[in-house]
Amino acid sequence: MGLKVFWTAFSERELANIYEYHKEKASIRIAKNLVEGIFNETLKLKTQPKIGQPEELLKNRKENFRYLVYKNYKIIYWINEKESRIEINDVFDTRQNPEKIERT
């Protein structure tokens, strides 16, 4: 299919927050490796966009959200066929209350 991977401003902020948190609590190296791992996980979507599971907690939305899991994080995305891209909408820490995933 060859779709582009597009990160929304919200998902970029979440990734930056993850980096800052782990930089403070662990180390720059750990933070960098974690963020790179999350980012690299999304590259699979270019050739296999439907590899992720449907996100049941977001099934009431018009977009068909799916997710990939990397360590403790859900990478929430949907396939925007109109724009020919995969939109990464959120990187959600699964250790939180699952209902928080419905944030906008």
N, CA, C and O of each residue as an XYZ file, in Angstrom:
416
protein
N       0.825     -1.181      0.000
C       0.000      0.000      0.000
C       0.876      1.254      0.000
O       0.564      2.218     -0.700
N       1.968      1.258      0.774
C       2.905      2.364      0.762
C       2.380      3.686      1.287
O       2.608      4.728      0.673
N       1.687      3.663      2.403
C       1.156      4.891      2.994
C       2.231      5.604      3.811
O       3.176      4.980      4.292
N       2.072      6.916      3.959
C       2.972      7.696      4.819
C       2.489      7.590      6.260
O       1.301      7.389      6.514
N       3.411      7.725      7.190
C       3.061      7.770      8.609
C       3.099      9.231      9.031
O       4.122      9.902      8.896
N       1.970      9.716      9.545
C       1.820     11.115      9.945
C       1.521     11.173     11.443
O       0.589     10.529     11.923
N       2.320     11.952     12.174
C       2.109     12.140     13.606
C       1.336     13.436     13.820
O       1.746     14.492     13.338
N       0.219     13.360     14.542
C      -0.528     14.575     14.872
C       0.245     15.360     15.931
O       1.147     14.828     16.578
N      -0.117     16.618     16.096
C       0.534     17.454     17.108
C       0.342     16.844     18.504
O       1.261     16.864     19.323
N      -0.845     16.308     18.766
C      -1.121     15.702     20.067
C      -0.205     14.503     20.310
O       0.370     14.368     21.390
N      -0.072     13.642     19.315
C       0.770     12.455     19.504
C       2.245     12.832     19.645
O       2.983     12.183     20.387
N       2.675     13.870     18.942
C       4.059     14.343     19.099
C       4.303     14.876     20.512
O       5.364     14.649     21.092
N       3.308     15.591     21.062
C       3.432     16.096     22.438
C       3.502     14.940     23.434
O       4.288     14.973     24.381
N       2.677     13.921     23.214
C       2.691     12.765     24.104
C       4.049     12.066     24.063
O       4.564     11.644     25.099
N       4.625     11.945     22.874
C       5.941     11.332     22.734
C       7.004     12.174     23.446
O       7.897     11.634     24.099
N       6.901     13.486     23.316
C       7.835     14.383     24.011
C       7.665     14.263     25.529
O       8.650     14.293     26.267
N       6.426     14.129     25.995
C       6.167     13.964     27.431
C       6.773     12.657     27.948
O       7.332     12.616     29.044
N       6.658     11.607     27.162
C       7.248     10.315     27.536
C       8.763     10.463     27.663
O       9.369      9.974     28.617
N       9.359     11.140     26.696
C      10.807     11.367     26.720
C      11.211     12.131     27.983
O      12.123     11.719     28.700
N      10.530     13.239     28.249
C      10.876     14.064     29.409
C      10.713     13.299     30.718
O      11.553     13.400     31.612
N       9.640     12.542     30.826
C       9.402     11.778     32.040
C      10.539     10.781     32.293
O      11.095     10.723     33.390
N      10.869     10.007     31.274
C      11.905      8.978     31.448
C      13.302      9.573     31.566
O      14.185      8.977     32.183
N      13.501     10.744     30.978
C      14.789     11.436     31.138
C      14.984     11.828     32.600
O      16.081     11.707     33.145
N      13.903     12.301     33.231
C      13.966     12.702     34.641
C      14.057     11.499     35.584
O      14.840     11.505     36.534
N      13.253     10.473     35.316
C      13.149      9.337     36.241
C      14.225      8.282     36.037
O      14.566      7.557     36.972
N      14.771      8.187     34.814
C      15.768      7.146     34.533
C      17.038      7.790     33.988
O      17.939      8.133     34.753
N      17.111      7.955     32.675
C      18.286      8.581     32.069
C      17.951      9.016     30.646
O      16.942      8.601     30.074
N      18.806      9.849     30.093
C      18.619     10.303     28.718
C      18.665      9.103     27.768
O      17.872      9.024     26.830
N      19.580      8.182     28.004
C      19.720      7.012     27.128
C      18.445      6.173     27.126
O      17.976      5.760     26.065
N      17.888      5.920     28.295
C      16.654      5.130     28.392
C      15.507      5.863     27.712
O      14.733      5.255     26.973
N      15.393      7.161     27.954
C      14.333      7.956     27.333
C      14.454      7.924     25.811
O      13.465      7.730     25.103
N      15.664      8.115     25.324
C      15.892      8.124     23.878
C      15.572      6.764     23.264
O      14.916      6.699     22.225
N      16.022      5.688     23.886
C      15.750      4.345     23.362
C      14.265      4.031     23.342
O      13.775      3.415     22.395
N      13.541      4.449     24.376
C      12.111      4.207     24.436
C      11.380      4.952     23.320
O      10.554      4.370     22.617
N      11.682      6.228     23.163
C      11.021      7.041     22.137
C      11.375      6.528     20.738
O      10.511      6.474     19.863
N      12.619      6.156     20.527
C      13.010      5.598     19.223
C      12.292      4.275     18.957
O      11.889      3.999     17.827
N      12.136      3.469     19.986
C      11.417      2.196     19.839
C       9.964      2.409     19.459
O       9.435      1.717     18.589
N       9.317      3.370     20.112
C       7.920      3.688     19.784
C       7.837      4.171     18.337
O       6.993      3.708     17.569
N       8.711      5.099     17.973
C       8.707      5.637     16.613
C       8.955      4.528     15.587
O       8.240      4.439     14.589
N       9.948      3.693     15.823
C      10.279      2.625     14.881
C       9.156      1.600     14.741
O       8.980      1.010     13.675
N       8.406      1.390     15.805
C       7.268      0.466     15.750
C       6.248      0.928     14.708
O       5.634      0.109     14.023
N       6.075      2.241     14.595
C       5.082      2.766     13.643
C       5.521      2.587     12.190
O       4.680      2.634     11.292
N       6.785      2.389     11.944
C       7.262      2.233     10.566
C       6.717      0.967      9.916
O       6.639      0.892      8.689
N       6.339     -0.026     10.715
C       5.718     -1.247     10.195
C       4.426     -0.929      9.452
O       4.035     -1.640      8.526
N       3.769      0.155      9.875
C       2.464      0.494      9.321
C       2.530      0.912      7.858
O       1.523      0.848      7.153
N       3.696      1.337      7.392
C       3.833      1.742      5.990
C       3.480      0.604      5.044
O       2.852      0.821      4.007
N       3.882     -0.599      5.400
C       3.621     -1.743      4.527
C       2.497     -2.643      5.033
O       1.912     -3.399      4.258
N       2.192     -2.566      6.332
C       1.133     -3.391      6.919
C       0.211     -2.524      7.771
O       0.216     -2.646      8.996
N      -0.573     -1.658      7.151
C      -1.370     -0.701      7.935
C      -2.432     -1.325      8.838
O      -2.838     -0.705      9.821
N      -2.884     -2.525      8.530
C      -3.940     -3.142      9.346
C      -3.388     -4.142     10.348
O      -4.127     -4.983     10.860
N      -2.085     -4.054     10.632
C      -1.443     -4.987     11.556
C      -1.962     -4.807     12.989
O      -1.959     -5.760     13.768
N      -2.401     -3.607     13.339
C      -2.853     -3.329     14.701
C      -4.256     -3.835     14.981
O      -5.070     -3.998     14.072
N      -4.521     -4.080     16.248
C      -5.850     -4.496     16.699
C      -6.806     -3.305     16.686
O      -6.366     -2.176     16.904
N      -8.104     -3.521     16.436
C      -9.075     -2.430     16.597
C      -9.126     -1.990     18.067
O      -9.070     -2.827     18.969
N      -9.231     -0.692     18.302
C      -9.291     -0.159     19.676
C     -10.751     -0.101     20.111
O     -11.508      0.770     19.684
N     -11.129     -1.039     20.964
C     -12.519     -1.161     21.408
C     -13.011      0.074     22.164
O     -14.183      0.435     22.053
N     -12.141      0.720     22.924
C     -12.571      1.878     23.714
C     -12.848      3.108     22.857
O     -13.401      4.091     23.351
N     -12.473      3.068     21.579
C     -12.713      4.201     20.683
C     -13.621      3.816     19.508
O     -13.652      4.511     18.493
N     -14.353      2.720     19.645
C     -15.188      2.248     18.539
C     -16.381      3.154     18.256
O     -17.012      3.028     17.207
N     -16.698      4.062     19.170
C     -17.805      4.987     18.951
C     -17.409      6.191     18.085
O     -18.262      7.022     17.772
N     -16.153      6.298     17.699
C     -15.670      7.402     16.862
C     -15.869      7.054     15.387
O     -15.988      5.880     15.034
N     -15.904      8.067     14.534
C     -16.097      7.803     13.103
C     -14.868      7.149     12.469
O     -15.002      6.382     11.516
N     -13.667      7.445     12.989
C     -12.465      6.808     12.491
C     -12.371      5.394     13.074
O     -12.801      5.150     14.201
N     -11.820      4.492     12.316
C     -11.621      3.123     12.801
C     -10.236      3.038     13.428
O      -9.261      2.658     12.780
N     -10.176      3.404     14.710
C      -8.897      3.418     15.406
C      -8.379      2.011     15.652
O      -9.129      1.096     15.990
N      -7.079      1.871     15.474
C      -6.370      0.628     15.726
C      -5.192      0.964     16.639
O      -4.912      2.134     16.901
N      -4.514     -0.062     17.115
C      -3.348      0.220     17.958
C      -2.271     -0.846     17.801
O      -2.539     -2.005     17.484
N      -1.052     -0.402     18.035
C       0.109     -1.269     18.185
C       0.552     -1.145     19.633
O       0.282     -0.134     20.283
N       1.223     -2.155     20.138
C       1.742     -2.101     21.503
C       3.262     -2.128     21.443
O       3.864     -2.963     20.768
N       3.861     -1.195     22.166
C       5.306     -1.203     22.357
C       5.569     -1.006     23.843
O       5.283      0.053     24.400
N       6.113     -2.029     24.474
C       6.345     -2.044     25.922
C       5.046     -1.717     26.649
O       4.085     -2.477     26.528
N       4.975     -0.607     27.409
C       3.757     -0.253     28.148
C       2.887      0.756     27.411
O       2.023      1.381     28.027
N       3.089      0.930     26.120
C       2.413      1.992     25.383
C       1.580      1.459     24.233
O       1.998      0.568     23.493
N       0.395      2.026     24.104
C      -0.457      1.772     22.948
C      -0.243      2.924     21.979
O      -0.343      4.092     22.355
N       0.045      2.593     20.757
C       0.199      3.596     19.701
C      -1.115      3.577     18.927
O      -1.385      2.651     18.162
N      -1.923      4.604     19.136
C      -3.261      4.675     18.547
C      -3.173      5.340     17.177
O      -2.576      6.407     17.034
N      -3.770      4.704     16.175
C      -3.723      5.253     14.819
C      -4.981      4.897     14.040
O      -5.772      4.054     14.463
N      -5.148      5.539     12.917
C      -6.196      5.167     11.973
C      -5.678      5.387     10.556
O      -4.749      6.163     10.335
N      -6.284      4.699      9.611
C      -5.867      4.782      8.215
C      -6.719      5.844      7.535
O      -7.923      5.664      7.353
N      -6.091      6.944      7.164
C      -6.770      8.036      6.479
C      -6.564      7.823      4.973
O      -5.591      8.306      4.394
N      -7.483      7.100      4.361
C      -7.342      6.766      2.945
C      -7.478      7.995      2.051
O      -6.878      8.057      0.978
N      -8.256      8.957      2.489
C      -8.435     10.188      1.710
C      -7.102     10.914      1.522
O      -6.825     11.439      0.444
N      -6.275     10.942      2.574
C      -4.970     11.613      2.542
C      -3.817     10.650      2.226
O      -2.663     11.069      2.137
N      -4.133      9.363      2.057
C      -3.127      8.317      1.804
C      -2.052      8.280      2.890
O      -0.855      8.292      2.606
N      -2.510      8.236      4.132
C      -1.555      8.201      5.235
C      -2.130      7.482      6.447
O      -3.342      7.326      6.594
N      -1.223      7.055      7.299
C      -1.554      6.502      8.604
C      -1.401      7.657      9.590
O      -0.338      8.275      9.649
N      -2.432      7.956     10.355
C      -2.352      9.054     11.323
C      -2.175      8.489     12.732
O      -3.041      7.792     13.261
N      -1.032      8.812     13.313
C      -0.775      8.435     14.707
C      -1.442      9.510     15.561
O      -1.055     10.678     15.516
N      -2.448      9.108     16.339
C      -3.225     10.075     17.109
C      -2.846     10.167     18.583
O      -3.085     11.187     19.229
N      -2.254      9.098     19.110
C      -1.941      9.112     20.535
C      -0.906      8.026     20.837
O      -0.817      7.014     20.141
N      -0.145      8.261     21.872
C       0.716      7.234     22.459
C       0.274      7.188     23.917
O       0.528      8.110     24.692
N      -0.386      6.105     24.267
C      -1.085      5.998     25.547
C      -0.384      5.001     26.460
O      -0.141      3.857     26.076
N      -0.065      5.441     27.662
C       0.553      4.571     28.661
C      -0.527      3.640     29.217
O      -1.482      4.102     29.843
N      -0.381      2.354     28.996
C      -1.410      1.393     29.393
C      -1.501      1.184     30.896
O      -2.386      0.470     31.368
N      -0.600      1.794     31.654
C      -0.675      1.691     33.117
C      -1.669      2.687     33.697
O      -1.918      2.685     34.903
N      -2.235      3.535     32.851
C      -3.256      4.490     33.281
C      -4.632      3.825     33.259
O      -4.791      2.712     32.757
N      -5.604      4.516     33.801
C      -6.991      4.072     33.715
C      -7.369      3.985     32.236
O      -7.234      4.978     31.521
N      -7.834      2.844     31.759
C      -8.151      2.680     30.341
C      -9.158      3.694     29.802
O      -9.122      4.033     28.620
N     -10.045      4.172     30.652
C     -11.050      5.141     30.201
C     -10.428      6.478     29.776
O     -11.047      7.243     29.037
N      -9.230      6.752     30.232
C      -8.548      7.998     29.842
C      -8.181      8.006     28.363
O      -7.838      9.057     27.822
N      -8.246      6.864     27.706
C      -7.893      6.785     26.294
C      -8.869      7.584     25.433
O      -8.547      7.928     24.295
N     -10.045      7.880     25.956
C     -11.050      8.603     25.197
C     -10.821     10.109     25.172
O     -11.658     10.855     24.666
N      -9.700     10.557     25.711
C      -9.384     11.994     25.688
C      -9.299     12.483     24.239
O      -9.134     11.698     23.306
N      -9.414     13.778     24.088
C      -9.385     14.306     22.712
C      -8.097     15.051     22.466
O      -7.883     15.569     21.370
